Amino acid sequence: MKCPLHLWYLDALLEAFPDARIIQMHREAAEAIPSLCSLSEIMSDPFTLGFSRERHGAFFREFCREGIDRSMKVRARLSPDQIVDVRLRDLNQNPVGTVRSIYDHFDMSWDESRMPGRIDAHLRAEKRRSDRHRHRHRYTPDQFGLTPSRLRAEFEDYESIFLGD
């Protein structure tokens, strides 16, 4: 999932499914939080009186911080074999290689004759759908009272662990 909302319930997921294999996607806070704000605004604004983008931005900044902190406590109890971390930029730049690394991490069978083609076909179909709708999700952090430098500073601990090279 690209959406961070599952972070708050990682403990409940593992309680229900103790053998779950978890793929956690990682993205820079300065990109992810404004995107989450924008998507939430699209869903909320028509039904909200006095919608405030600044309050929305502050809420999601704090909400994401809490989610990361909660998930880190749960992750500390997991076996490294149970979770794999994937940077969104790696998935975008090398989808086949990144998916292959997930299969390798979980010691799952990879069919070289089929999987790369299936992934490429899926990506082409997604691009066609996106081109048909021609809707681009456009937003900036400042629309929500956020600054990239502040987000980088507040999430530096998380980003240094999961997004460093």
ABEGO torsion letter per residue (X at the ends): XABAAAAAAAAAAAAABAABBBBBBBBBAAAAAAAAAAAAAAAAAAABBGBBAAAAAAAAAAAAAAAAAAAAAAAAABBAAABBBBBAAAAAABAAAAAAAAAAAAGBBBBAAAAAAAAAAAAAAAAAAAAAAGBBBBBBAAAAGBBAAAAAAAAAAAAAAAABX
